Amino acid sequence: MYPYWETIIEPLLVRLRPTCVVEIGSEEGKSTRRLAELCRRLGAVLHAIDPAPKFDVAGWQTEFGGRLIVHRAKSLDALPQIESVDAALVDGDHNWYSVYHELKLIERSSTAAGRPFPLVFCHDIGWPYGRRDLYYDPTSIPAEHRNPYQKKGMRPDSTQLVERGGFNPGLCNATIEHGPRNGVLTAVEDFVREASEPIDLVQLPGFHGLGILCARRLKESNAELALYVDSVNLTPWMRQYVAQLEAWRVRAELAEREARAALRLAKSRRQ
């Protein structure tokens, strides 16, 4: 989520003044380091959840002291252990089941504590995983919630997987785009619709899409936060413009990926 850091995530967290932040999905730690540095500045604690983080966990925990706690676990196992969450960044397994139940666990914790639903950032609500499931580990998803999938790529102009090339051909992607219980944005929308309190959803196109969930009770208690959340909600014409820019960016990224794959194939054939 680091592309959103300077303009969206950091300004909102500063206005929120959290004491407990959760990050679901750390990988190389590009966002983790930024979050840990901010938490140290604000006097908050960051809980980073990732079953296989790709950064120096011991070294970072020493550097940030008690401000960084790393959970080497799946999100649905780690979240029940974390209480009083003020903000969460959801960027782990990009499928309906995982995201929906991550949000439900966060809600359950806040409800039990009598607190508003936290400020939550959800990545990948745009193409390709807004309306299509991705399974990093298909066996971790109950069969009744797992859509048919294949290790084939995706293209913006096709709702079905493509036979050659495309985006992320080596991952387990749902065979069909759209439909019920399919994709990150679908999970977010389903959760918001069923939530126990009114929650506003701001959708931002660009860099595969960012969703901001902010409970109205939270906005009512923090006018500075509410003002900034409302300010990042794009007008219809600006949303269309940014969506067009994102479409061009995706096509360029896809062309680059396919060119690199073709180059690797050509080199392997020469060896």
LUMFIKE-387142 format. One record per residue (C-alpha): residue in one letter; x, y, z. Coordinates in steps of 0.2 Angstrom, whole numbers, always signed. Layout:
# LUMFIKE-387142
<rest->A px->X py->Y pz->Z> $
...
# end
This chain:
# LUMFIKE-387142
<rest->M px->+0 py->+0 pz->+0> $
<rest->Y px->+15 py->+11 pz->+0> $
<rest->P px->+10 py->+21 pz->-15> $
<rest->Y px->-4 py->+29 pz->-5> $
<rest->W px->+7 py->+33 pz->+10> $
<rest->E px->+11 py->+51 pz->+8> $
<rest->T px->-6 py->+58 pz->+2> $
<rest->I px->-19 py->+46 pz->+10> $
<rest->I px->-13 py->+34 pz->+23> $
<rest->E px->-1 py->+44 pz->+34> $
<rest->P px->-12 py->+60 pz->+34> $
<rest->L px->-27 py->+50 pz->+40> $
<rest->L px->-17 py->+40 pz->+53> $
<rest->V px->-10 py->+56 pz->+60> $
<rest->R px->-27 py->+64 pz->+61> $
<rest->L px->-34 py->+48 pz->+69> $
<rest->R px->-20 py->+47 pz->+82> $
<rest->P px->-21 py->+28 pz->+85> $
<rest->T px->-14 py->+18 pz->+99> $
<rest->C px->-15 py->+1 pz->+90> $
<rest->V px->-13 py->-2 pz->+71> $
<rest->V px->-14 py->-18 pz->+62> $
<rest->E px->-6 py->-23 pz->+45> $
<rest->I px->-12 py->-38 pz->+36> $
<rest->G px->+1 py->-43 pz->+23> $
<rest->S px->+18 py->-36 pz->+25> $
<rest->E px->+29 py->-45 pz->+12> $
<rest->E px->+45 py->-35 pz->+10> $
<rest->G px->+39 py->-23 pz->+23> $
<rest->K px->+38 py->-7 pz->+12> $
<rest->S px->+23 py->-1 pz->+21> $
<rest->T px->+28 py->-10 pz->+37> $
<rest->R px->+43 py->+1 pz->+40> $
<rest->R px->+33 py->+17 pz->+36> $
<rest->L px->+19 py->+11 pz->+48> $
<rest->A px->+32 py->+7 pz->+62> $
<rest->E px->+41 py->+23 pz->+61> $
<rest->L px->+24 py->+33 pz->+62> $
<rest->C px->+19 py->+22 pz->+77> $
<rest->R px->+35 py->+26 pz->+86> $
<rest->R px->+32 py->+44 pz->+83> $
<rest->L px->+14 py->+43 pz->+89> $
<rest->G px->+17 py->+32 pz->+103> $
<rest->A px->+7 py->+18 pz->+95> $
<rest->V px->+9 py->-1 pz->+92> $
<rest->L px->+10 py->-9 pz->+75> $
<rest->H px->+4 py->-27 pz->+74> $
<rest->A px->+11 py->-34 pz->+57> $
<rest->I px->+3 py->-50 pz->+51> $
<rest->D px->+11 py->-61 pz->+38> $
<rest->P px->+14 py->-80 pz->+38> $
<rest->A px->+31 py->-78 pz->+29> $
<rest->P px->+37 py->-60 pz->+30> $
<rest->K px->+51 py->-56 pz->+19> $
<rest->F px->+61 py->-44 pz->+30> $
<rest->D px->+72 py->-45 pz->+45> $
<rest->V px->+59 py->-48 pz->+58> $
<rest->A px->+71 py->-49 pz->+73> $
<rest->G px->+81 py->-34 pz->+67> $
<rest->W px->+66 py->-23 pz->+65> $
<rest->Q px->+58 py->-28 pz->+81> $
<rest->T px->+74 py->-24 pz->+90> $
<rest->E px->+75 py->-7 pz->+81> $
<rest->F px->+57 py->-2 pz->+85> $
<rest->G px->+56 py->-10 pz->+102> $
<rest->G px->+39 py->-13 pz->+108> $
<rest->R px->+31 py->-3 pz->+94> $
<rest->L px->+32 py->-17 pz->+82> $
<rest->I px->+24 py->-34 pz->+85> $
<rest->V px->+25 py->-47 pz->+71> $
<rest->H px->+13 py->-61 pz->+70> $
<rest->R px->+20 py->-76 pz->+59> $
<rest->A px->+2 py->-82 pz->+56> $
<rest->K px->-13 py->-81 pz->+44> $
<rest->S px->-24 py->-66 pz->+47> $
<rest->L px->-39 py->-76 pz->+53> $
<rest->D px->-29 py->-84 pz->+66> $
<rest->A px->-19 py->-69 pz->+72> $
<rest->L px->-33 py->-56 pz->+73> $
<rest->P px->-43 py->-63 pz->+88> $
<rest->Q px->-27 py->-61 pz->+98> $
<rest->I px->-27 py->-42 pz->+95> $
<rest->E px->-38 py->-30 pz->+105> $
<rest->S px->-43 py->-12 pz->+104> $
<rest->V px->-38 py->-10 pz->+85> $
<rest->D px->-39 py->+9 pz->+80> $
<rest->A px->-34 py->+6 pz->+62> $
<rest->A px->-31 py->-8 pz->+50> $
<rest->L px->-23 py->-10 pz->+33> $
<rest->V px->-30 py->-26 pz->+24> $
<rest->D px->-18 py->-32 pz->+10> $
<rest->G px->-16 py->-50 pz->+13> $
<rest->D px->-25 py->-65 pz->+3> $
<rest->H px->-35 py->-56 pz->-10> $
<rest->N px->-51 py->-66 pz->-10> $
<rest->W px->-69 py->-64 pz->-4> $
<rest->Y px->-68 py->-77 pz->+10> $
<rest->S px->-52 py->-70 pz->+18> $
<rest->V px->-56 py->-51 pz->+17> $
<rest->Y px->-74 py->-53 pz->+22> $
<rest->H px->-70 py->-63 pz->+38> $
<rest->E px->-55 py->-52 pz->+42> $
<rest->L px->-67 py->-37 pz->+42> $
<rest->K px->-79 py->-47 pz->+53> $
<rest->L px->-66 py->-51 pz->+66> $
<rest->I px->-61 py->-33 pz->+67> $
<rest->E px->-79 py->-28 pz->+69> $
<rest->R px->-82 py->-42 pz->+82> $
<rest->S px->-67 py->-35 pz->+92> $
<rest->S px->-73 py->-17 pz->+91> $
<rest->T px->-91 py->-21 pz->+96> $
<rest->A px->-85 py->-31 pz->+111> $
<rest->A px->-75 py->-16 pz->+117> $
<rest->G px->-89 py->-4 pz->+114> $
<rest->R px->-79 py->+5 pz->+101> $
<rest->P px->-83 py->+12 pz->+84> $
<rest->F px->-77 py->+1 pz->+69> $
<rest->P px->-59 py->+6 pz->+66> $
<rest->L px->-52 py->+15 pz->+51> $
<rest->V px->-48 py->+2 pz->+38> $
<rest->F px->-39 py->+3 pz->+22> $
<rest->C px->-42 py->-11 pz->+9> $
<rest->H px->-30 py->-13 pz->-6> $
<rest->D px->-35 py->-21 pz->-22> $
<rest->I px->-53 py->-16 pz->-24> $
<rest->G px->-49 py->-12 pz->-42> $
<rest->W px->-44 py->-24 pz->-56> $
<rest->P px->-39 py->-38 pz->-56> $
<rest->Y px->-45 py->-44 pz->-39> $
<rest->G px->-59 py->-32 pz->-35> $
<rest->R px->-71 py->-45 pz->-43> $
<rest->R px->-61 py->-60 pz->-44> $
<rest->D px->-53 py->-71 pz->-31> $
<rest->L px->-35 py->-75 pz->-29> $
<rest->Y px->-29 py->-90 pz->-18> $
<rest->Y px->-11 py->-90 pz->-12> $
<rest->D px->-16 py->-106 pz->-3> $
<rest->P px->-32 py->-113 pz->-10> $
<rest->T px->-32 py->-127 pz->+4> $
<rest->S px->-34 py->-113 pz->+17> $
<rest->I px->-51 py->-108 pz->+10> $
<rest->P px->-66 py->-119 pz->+14> $
<rest->A px->-72 py->-128 pz->-1> $
<rest->E px->-89 py->-120 pz->-1> $
<rest->H px->-81 py->-103 pz->-2> $
<rest->R px->-68 py->-107 pz->-15> $
<rest->N px->-72 py->-103 pz->-33> $
<rest->P px->-65 py->-114 pz->-47> $
<rest->Y px->-48 py->-108 pz->-51> $
<rest->Q px->-33 py->-111 pz->-62> $
<rest->K px->-15 py->-105 pz->-64> $
<rest->K px->-18 py->-94 pz->-79> $
<rest->G px->-16 py->-75 pz->-82> $
<rest->M px->-29 py->-61 pz->-83> $
<rest->R px->-32 py->-47 pz->-95> $
<rest->P px->-43 py->-32 pz->-92> $
<rest->D px->-53 py->-35 pz->-108> $
<rest->S px->-58 py->-53 pz->-103> $
<rest->T px->-69 py->-59 pz->-89> $
<rest->Q px->-61 py->-77 pz->-91> $
<rest->L px->-43 py->-82 pz->-89> $
<rest->V px->-32 py->-81 pz->-104> $
<rest->E px->-23 py->-96 pz->-111> $
<rest->R px->-6 py->-87 pz->-113> $
<rest->G px->+2 py->-72 pz->-105> $
<rest->G px->-9 py->-60 pz->-95> $
<rest->F px->-7 py->-54 pz->-77> $
<rest->N px->-1 py->-66 pz->-63> $
<rest->P px->-2 py->-82 pz->-74> $
<rest->G px->+7 py->-91 pz->-60> $
<rest->L px->-5 py->-88 pz->-46> $
<rest->C px->-22 py->-97 pz->-42> $
<rest->N px->-35 py->-85 pz->-50> $
<rest->A px->-53 py->-88 pz->-50> $
<rest->T px->-58 py->-94 pz->-68> $
<rest->I px->-73 py->-81 pz->-69> $
<rest->E px->-73 py->-63 pz->-65> $
<rest->H px->-89 py->-56 pz->-56> $
<rest->G px->-103 py->-65 pz->-47> $
<rest->P px->-107 py->-67 pz->-29> $
<rest->R px->-93 py->-70 pz->-16> $
<rest->N px->-80 py->-66 pz->-28> $
<rest->G px->-66 py->-53 pz->-26> $
<rest->V px->-60 py->-40 pz->-13> $
<rest->L px->-72 py->-26 pz->-17> $
<rest->T px->-87 py->-38 pz->-17> $
<rest->A px->-81 py->-44 pz->+1> $
<rest->V px->-80 py->-26 pz->+6> $
<rest->E px->-97 py->-21 pz->+0> $
<rest->D px->-105 py->-36 pz->+7> $
<rest->F px->-97 py->-32 pz->+24> $
<rest->V px->-102 py->-14 pz->+24> $
<rest->R px->-120 py->-19 pz->+19> $
<rest->E px->-121 py->-31 pz->+34> $
<rest->A px->-111 py->-21 pz->+47> $
<rest->S px->-119 py->-18 pz->+64> $
<rest->E px->-116 py->+1 pz->+62> $
<rest->P px->-116 py->+13 pz->+47> $
<rest->I px->-99 py->+13 pz->+38> $
<rest->D px->-94 py->+25 pz->+24> $
<rest->L px->-84 py->+17 pz->+10> $
<rest->V px->-73 py->+28 pz->-1> $
<rest->Q px->-67 py->+20 pz->-17> $
<rest->L px->-51 py->+27 pz->-25> $
<rest->P px->-45 py->+20 pz->-42> $
<rest->G px->-27 py->+19 pz->-45> $
<rest->F px->-13 py->+7 pz->-41> $
<rest->H px->-26 py->-7 pz->-41> $
<rest->G px->-38 py->+2 pz->-30> $
<rest->L px->-40 py->+7 pz->-12> $
<rest->G px->-55 py->+7 pz->-1> $
<rest->I px->-57 py->+17 pz->+15> $
<rest->L px->-69 py->+11 pz->+27> $
<rest->C px->-74 py->+24 pz->+41> $
<rest->A px->-88 py->+22 pz->+53> $
<rest->R px->-99 py->+37 pz->+55> $
<rest->R px->-97 py->+36 pz->+74> $
<rest->L px->-79 py->+38 pz->+71> $
<rest->K px->-81 py->+53 pz->+60> $
<rest->E px->-93 py->+61 pz->+72> $
<rest->S px->-80 py->+60 pz->+86> $
<rest->N px->-66 py->+66 pz->+76> $
<rest->A px->-70 py->+81 pz->+65> $
<rest->E px->-52 py->+83 pz->+58> $
<rest->L px->-52 py->+65 pz->+52> $
<rest->A px->-70 py->+66 pz->+44> $
<rest->L px->-64 py->+82 pz->+35> $
<rest->Y px->-49 py->+73 pz->+27> $
<rest->V px->-59 py->+57 pz->+23> $
<rest->D px->-72 py->+67 pz->+14> $
<rest->S px->-59 py->+77 pz->+5> $
<rest->V px->-51 py->+62 pz->-3> $
<rest->N px->-68 py->+56 pz->-10> $
<rest->L px->-66 py->+60 pz->-29> $
<rest->T px->-80 py->+69 pz->-39> $
<rest->P px->-87 py->+59 pz->-53> $
<rest->W px->-77 py->+67 pz->-67> $
<rest->M px->-61 py->+65 pz->-57> $
<rest->R px->-65 py->+47 pz->-53> $
<rest->Q px->-67 py->+44 pz->-72> $
<rest->Y px->-51 py->+53 pz->-76> $
<rest->V px->-41 py->+43 pz->-63> $
<rest->A px->-49 py->+27 pz->-69> $
<rest->Q px->-43 py->+30 pz->-86> $
<rest->L px->-26 py->+34 pz->-80> $
<rest->E px->-26 py->+17 pz->-71> $
<rest->A px->-32 py->+8 pz->-86> $
<rest->W px->-17 py->+15 pz->-96> $
<rest->R px->-5 py->+11 pz->-82> $
<rest->V px->-12 py->-7 pz->-81> $
<rest->R px->-10 py->-10 pz->-99> $
<rest->A px->+8 py->-3 pz->-99> $
<rest->E px->+12 py->-14 pz->-84> $
<rest->L px->+5 py->-29 pz->-92> $
<rest->A px->+15 py->-26 pz->-108> $
<rest->E px->+31 py->-25 pz->-98> $
<rest->R px->+27 py->-41 pz->-89> $
<rest->E px->+24 py->-50 pz->-105> $
<rest->A px->+39 py->-43 pz->-113> $
<rest->R px->+50 py->-49 pz->-99> $
<rest->A px->+42 py->-66 pz->-99> $
<rest->A px->+45 py->-68 pz->-118> $
<rest->L px->+63 py->-63 pz->-115> $
<rest->R px->+66 py->-76 pz->-101> $
<rest->L px->+58 py->-89 pz->-113> $
<rest->A px->+69 py->-84 pz->-127> $
<rest->K px->+85 py->-85 pz->-116> $
<rest->S px->+80 py->-102 pz->-109> $
<rest->R px->+78 py->-109 pz->-127> $
<rest->R px->+95 py->-103 pz->-131> $
<rest->Q px->+103 py->-112 pz->-117> $
# end
